[in-house]
Amino acid sequence: MATEYGQGYAHGDRPDLRGTGGADGRRRLPAGLRAPIEARTWKEFGYTLLSLPIGVMSFVFAVTMLSLGVGLLITFIGIPVLAGALAGCRGIGALERTRARGLLDLDVAAPEPLRPKGGGAMAVIGAVLKSGASWRHLLYSVLMLPWSLFSFVVTVAFWSYGWMMLTYPLWFWLFPLYGGQGGIQLYGDDGHRIYLDNPFEIGVTAATGLLITLATPWILRALTTVDRVMVQGLLGPSQLATRVVELESDRGVVVDTAAADLRRIERDLHDGAQARLVALAMDLGLAKEKLAEDPEAAARMVDEAHGEVKVALQELRDLARGIHPAVLTDRGLDAALSALAARCTVPVQVEVDLPSRPAAAIEGIAYFTVSELLQNISKHSRATQGAVDVWRSEDRLMLQVTDNGSGGADVMAGSGLTGLAERLDAVDGILVVDSPRGGPTTITAELPWRHA
């Protein structure tokens, strides 16, 4: 599972310069001046405009069906009507998630699927009525109308008044030519009227329109932030369902890792110690046959068999250390990591500052994480020195492995670091890699602290 630290060089060495002139020109503009012409602003404006008609239809459907279902609950018909209302709201939620994905760049996963207990229509109706996601979709369909109405009015008012005032110098001549007045009427009564008709007033109007136009995208983003919260909070999976999915995924990683470890142990036993022991048995059998005829040859064969026994014992010790080292069980992380550092091909300084020993499972994961990272240093980093630091920070066990090698380690490259990150994630751990090209490399791992 070793990772080549130079792997990151293959990606991103040559930036893609095609078509960057226009983008760089836009990026040179300050964000405040760039916002009114950005695609994001127009997509959010389109989302807000569409929200009102969709909100009206959703509200009418939800309130009508809910009222009808509740009113008919005194009869059996009310139950399927109410289930139909919830199912329809789930369909509206699917539409809204698609709309948010396309216009708000918000990717919200679908809620947990219905799990009817048994077959038949009644099982499906019961699952719909018992689903918390269905009722959250109903709540969204009801709340969408008042919020979309408010967003629509605010957005259209600021957008239209801003662009109208900003472009006023281009079309104010229409008033004296066709309207019989000097310009936009700012104030008027029976005896006095004020028009925006002189150059100063026209300039002030355009400047005010510019300020409103520049402020509108940020007002729009604030409004759509509420939409994002509503879509994510009411139309997505619940926190409990998300956690269940994460645990199922982590369980799959743990099972796959355990199966891979068992296969590795079986392979090492079959190809290593077992093969040597078979050869040793054959050599001892031949030595036994030659014992009477050629004692000296038999003695040489026994001596060779003795050497094979030592090699087989060393392989078994290495295999046992790979499963779970005895020094870790007996003396803890400090001694076990020092033993690992002593076997590394480069000098490694180890510093362990722990008030007590963590749980055996966490201790084992920490040991094998450092072991994997030190193997990377030995094989791929071209480093001349390294360091291992272990400490506790509140309820987290922190591991940091550094080296002064060539760098370029990438956890996203689909290599050993990826598998290591998955193993840590299975116990709510985190792996953070900081490895610029040319080094140095700093890899930090966090594990939950659990008492022994």
N, C-alpha and C positions, 0 to 999 in steps of 0.2 A: 504493500500500500504506500510505497515511497513516492514522493512528489518531486519532480525535477524543478528546481528553482528557476531555471532558465526558461521555463515554459511560457511565461508571459511575454517573451520577446516576439513571439510569432504574431501577436495581435496588436494592432494599433501603432506599429512602428512608422507607418506612412499615413498621415491623415488624409482623408478624402477632401480634395480641394475643389471638387466640381460644384459649380453653382453657389459658391459661398459669397460671391461679391455682393449680391443683393441682401443676403441675410446679414452680412457684416455691416452693411450700410444701415440696416434697420436697427442692429444692436448698438450702433454708435449713438443713436438717439436715446435720450433719457427715457426711463420707463414711463414717466408721466405723459410725455409727448407721444410715445409709441402706442400707448394703450388704446386710444380710440380707433386705430386702424388695424389692430391685431385680430387675427382670426378667432382667438379665444373670446374677445369681446362680442363679435358678431354672432358666434355660436351661442353664447349666453343670452344675448338679446333675442335670438330666435327661440331659445328654450323658454324664456319668460313670456314671449308672445303666444307660444303654443300652450302654455300652462293654463291660461284662462279658459279656452274652450274645452280642453280636456278635463279641467277641474270642474266645470259646470256639468259635463256629462257624468263624471265620476260621482259627484255629489248627488245628482238626481237619481242615478242608479242605486247608490248605496242607501240613501235615505228612503227611497220608495220601497225597495226590496226589504230593508230592515223593518220598516213600519208594517209592511204587509205580512212579513213573517211573524213578527211579535203579535200583531193583531189576530193572526190565525193560530196562535199557539194553543188556544182552547180546543182546537181540533187537531187532528194528526197532520193536516196539510201544512200547518205552519212550520213544522220541522224541516221538511225538504225545501220549502221556500227559503227559510233562513240559511240552510246549507248552500242553496243556489246563490244567495246573495254573497256569502263568503267566498264561494268558488269564483264568482264573477269578479270580486275584488282582488282575488289572487291573479286573475288574468290582467286586470288593470295594473297590478304591481309589476307583472312581467313586461308590460308595455313601458312602464315608467323606468324600469331598470335599463331597458334597451335605449330609451330616449336619453337617459342620463349618461349612458356609455358613449353615445354618439355626439352629444352636444356639450356635456360637462366633463368629458374624459374621466368619468367616475365608474369604475368597474366594481359593481356590487354582485356578489354571488347570490344565487337563488337560495331561498330559505330551505330548511330541512323538508324533504318530501313527506307526503302523507304515508302513513303506515297503517292501513286498515287491518284490524284483527279479524281475519277470516274473509270470505268472499261474499259477494252480494252487494246490492245497493245500500242496505242499511249500514253495513260495515264502513262503506265509503262516506256516507253521510255522518256517521259517528266520528270518523277520523277528521273530517273537515271541521265539525263543531268543536272538537277537543283540541285542535291545533292552535297554539298561541299565535303562530304566524298568520293564520287566517284573520284573526281579530285585529292584529296589527295592520294588516292590509285594509281592513274596513275602516280603522281609525285614520289611516292615511287618506283614503278616499273622501272622508268627511272633512278633514283639516285642509285638504288641498285647495278647496274653493276659496275660503277667506284669505288664505295666504297668497294664492295666485292672483286674486283680485287686487290685493294691496300691491304686490310686486308689479303687476301690469300697469296700474295707474302711476306709480312712482317712476317706473322705467320709461314709459311712453312720454310722461310729462317732461322729465329731464332731457330725454333724448330729443324730442321734437323742439322744445324751447331752446335748447342749446344750439342745435344746428340752424334753427330759424334765425336766432340772433346773430350767430357767427356769420351767416351768409347775408345778413341784412344789407350790407353795402352793395350787393349784387342785384337786389330786386326792389329796393326802396322806391325807385323811380316809377313803379307801377301805381303808387298812391296818387301823386299829382297828375299822372297821365290818365288814369282810369277811375280813380276813387274820389277825385275832387278835394283831396286834402294833402297836406305836406308830407305826411308819413304816418307811422304807427302812432295812434293817439295814446299818450301816456296818462293824461288826465283831462276831464272835461265836465263842465256844468252849463247852466243856461247862458252865462255871460263870458266864460273863459275856457279856452282849450289849450292843451300843451301837446305838441307833436314832436316826434324825434325826426327832425328834418334838416338840421345844420350839420356840417362835417364833424364837429366835436361830439355832438350827441350820437351820430351814426358810429363814430369810432368807439365811443364808450359802450354802445350797444353791442358792437362786434367783440370788444374785449370781454364784456360780461358773458357773451355767448361762448367765447373761447374757454373761459374758466369753467362754465357749466359743462361744456363738451368734454373737457379734460377730467372733470370730476365724475361724470356719468359712469365710465367704465368701473371705477372703484366702488361706486354705489351699487352698480349692477353685480359686482363680485361679492359684495357683502350680502346682497339679497339671495344670490344663488348659493352662497355658503349655507344659508338656512335650508335651501332645497337639498343640498348635499347631505346635511345632517338628517333631514327627514327621510330621504331615500335610504340612506345607509342604516339608520336606526330602526325604521319601521318596515322596510321592504327586504332587508337582508336577513341572514341567519342570526339567530340569537347567540349571545355569548356562550351559553351552555352548549348549543349545537356546534358552534365553532370549536369549542374546547374538545368536544367528543370527537370531531373529525381529526383534530390535531393528535389526540391520544391514539386514535386508530392508526393514523399514519406512523406515529412514533412506535407503536407496537409492531407494525410491519417491519420497520427498520431494525428493531431489536431482534425480531424473529429471524430476519435475513442475516443479521450479523452473527447471531448464535449458530445458525446453520453453516455459515461460511467458516466460522471458527472450528466447528466440529469436523468439517471436511478437511480443513488444514491439519488438524491434529491427526485425523485418520491417515492423511497422505504422508505426514512426517513419520508416523509410526510404521506405515507400510514400506515406505521407501528408505527409511533410515534404520532405526533400531531393530525393527523386525527382520529386515534383510540381513543385517549383521548377525543377529542371533541365529538365523537359519544357517548362514555360512559357518558360524562358530560351531553349531551342532554337527555339521558335516565334517569340519576339520577335526573335531574331537573324536568322531566316529572313525576317521581314517587313522588318527593317532593311536586309537585303541587297537586297531587291527595290526599296526606296525610295531606295537610295543614289544611283542615277543621276538619278531624277526629282526627289527632294526631299531634298537632303543634310542640311538642318537637321533635318527630321523624323527622318531616319535617325540623326543624331547623338544626338537626344533618346532615341530607342529604345535605342541602344547604351549611353547613360548609365544608363537605367533597368535595362537588363540587367546592367550592372556592379554596381548596388546589389543586384540579386537574387543575383548570384554571391556577394557578401559575406554575405548572409543565409544562403544555402545552405551556405557554408563554416562559418559559426558553428553552424548546426544539426548539421553533421557533426562539428564539434569537441565539441559537447555530447553527441552520441551516442557518440563515441569515449570521452569521459570517463566516461559511464555504463557502458560495457563494462569498461574498465580505464584509469584515469587515468595519463597518462605521468609525472606528478609522483610518483605512488606508486611506480612502478617505478624512477625515477631517484633519488629523495631519501628515500623511506620514509614511514612513518606521520606523523612530526612535521610535515613540510611539507605532506603531503596533507590531514591533518586541519585544519591552519591555513588552507589554501585553502578547505576546506568551511566553516569558521567564518566566513571573510570573506564568503561568499555568504549566510549566514544573516541573517534579517531582524532579529534581536536580537543585542546584543553577546554573544559567546561567548568565554570564556577557555579556552585549550587548554594542557594540561600533559602531556607525554609523557616518561616516565622509563623507558627501555628500555636494557639493557646492549648489546644487539645487535638485529639485525633478525630477526624470525621468518620461517618459511617463507612463500613467496609466496602460497600458498593461504590460510593463516591471516591473513596481512596483508591480503589482499583482502577476506576475510569481515569482519575488524575494520573496515576502511574503510567498506564498504557498510552495516554495522550502525550506525556512527556517523552516516553520511549519512542513513539512514532516520529515526533518532531526531531529528536536527537538523531534518529536514523536518517532523516532528511538532511540534516547538517552533515553527517558523515559521508553520505553518498553523493549529494548534489550541490551543496552550497559553495564549495571551494573556500570555506571560511578558515581562519587561523585561530579563532577563539569564539567561545559562546558562553551563555549564562542562562541559568534557570532560577527564577524567583517564584516562591510560593508563599501566599499570605491569605489571611482571612479579612474580608471587608463586609461588615455587618452579617448578613445571612448568605454570603457568597464566598466560595472558595476560588481564589484567583491564581492562575498559572500564567507565567510569562516566560517565553523562550526566545532569546535573541542571539544573533550571530552577525559577524561582519563580512558575510559572504557576498556573492554576486547579486542576490535579490531576484526579483521576478516571480516570486511565488504567487499563485492565483488560486483562490478557493473556488472560483467559478469555472476553472478549466476542466472539470470533470475528472480529477485525479484523486490522489490519496487524501489531500486536504478536504475534498468534497465529502468523502466517506467519513472522515474524522468529524467534520461539522455535523453530519447527519447523526452520528453516534452521540455527540454532545446534545444535539437538539432533542434526542429521545428522552433525555433526563432534564429537560428545560435548561440546557446549557447553551453557551454562545461561543463561537470561535471568530476572532477578529484578526485579520492578516494585514499587516502594514509592511509591504516589501517592494519598494521602488526599484527600478532597474539600477544596478550598480550597488545596491544595498544601502544600509544594513537592513536586515529582516527582523521584525518584531511580531511575534504571534502570541496573542493573549487569549486565554480560555477562561470562561466563567462557568462554575458549577454551583448548583444549590448546596448550601451547607446543611448537612444533617448530622446530628450527634450520633456517636457510636452507641 
